[in-house]
Amino acid sequence: MTEGEKKLINTFEARVRHFIYLHEELRKENDDLKLLLLDKDEEIDKISKSLKELQTNYANLKIAKALNAESGGDTAKTKQRLSNIVREIDKCIALLNN
């Protein structure tokens, strides 16, 4: 083997080692990004659940305000109206069960 061929082989080996190193670094970076993505997905799920809960609370508040407004702003009248609605619903459920 000539001196030129030895240099060529050494250069080739150095490049292969460098590419192996780069491959490992990219693999580590990819693994880190996958973990980050999972964390972000979990965060999005938590925020989505919170948003749904807030939307439900807002809808309930709107209903409560509407009922209160129908009763002229009187809390006692609103409670009585809700009690009547609950009794009506119970009657309907009882009729459906028969």
Buried (B, 14 or more C-beta within 10 A) or exposed (E): EEEEEEEEEEEEEEEEEEEEEEEEEEEEEEEEEEEEEEEEEEEEEEEEEEEEEEEEEEEEEEEEEEBBEEBEEEEEBBEEBBEEEEEEEEEEEEEEEE
